């Protein structure tokens, strides 16, 4: 279960990674990797070990441990700094968090999987890539947690809107089941995701 907004500069059509900004609250768990993607999505908390999101190979074999060499350990907030969630984000401003990494191939595949079931414009959300790039990178299991490429601004904004609502569904479900971590002064917290603004990127880059 994870969320947030990513790297988009002005109006370029991407063959570049993009990032997501989370407006709300946040927390952290051990990050999955190509060798062990886990049962639940690290971006929304939804079950994602299903055909159409993960690759068929994940249902039969474990990838060798060297597949995780590109993984870097998760950032940790100081204990008690913010309500505990499961989103891999970094604090930026009060109530504003930036995704720890660019939006990944796996995260965008999850988005396309769920959108494809109820959206007539599904094809417009698929990144435009040469077939050889798609087969060698975007559709290649070892790159599941690498940055997604070929995403334009409209697609990135659609991803942000979908992911924010997916996380809010999870929040409501947890509160219904008795969790209090999403409650503040009796009110249920909500998150909103969008792309970072230029000033926010500069702030993040400054550390």
Number of C-alpha atoms within 10 A of each C-alpha: 19 25 32 33 32 26 22 23 16 9 8 11 14 19 14 16 20 25 24 28 28 28 21 16 21 25 23 19 16 12 19 18 21 24 19 15 20 15 14 15 20 24 25 26 19 17 14 21 17 14 12 13 21 20 16 13 11 18 11 7 9 13 17 11 11 10 16 17 10 12 13 9 9 16 15 13 15 8 9 8 11 15 16 16 18 19 25 25 28 23 19 18 12 9 13 20 27 28 24 21 21 22 27 21 23 27 25 25 20 24 21 20 17 15 18 14 9 9 11 9 10 14 12 10 20 15 18 17 14 9 11 10 14 15 12 12 18 25 18 13 21 19 20 24 22 21 20 25 23 19 24 21 17 12 15 24 18 14 26 26 15 18 27 23 16 19 23 17 15 15 23 16 12 14 15 10 9 9 12 14 15 19 14 10 6 8 8 14 16 17 20 20 26 22 25 24 16 13 9 17 19 11 12 16 8 7 6
